Amino acid sequence: MGLGGLGYFLQLGQGARDYPMMAGGSVLVACLALVVDLVLAGVQKLVVSPGLSPESDSSDR
């Protein structure tokens, strides 16, 4: 059954037919994915040069 993690709640809930546990595990996984996506988007905004970002105005050339 692996090392656990957040998927553990999904598997355990499915095996026991405990749908609230599965829903809780699903919400946790979705929230974690959104937080990681937002953090990585912030890191990307900090790391990418302003000249390479799509928001830069190319009419200055």
Beta strands, then each sheet from edge to edge (+ up, - down):
end
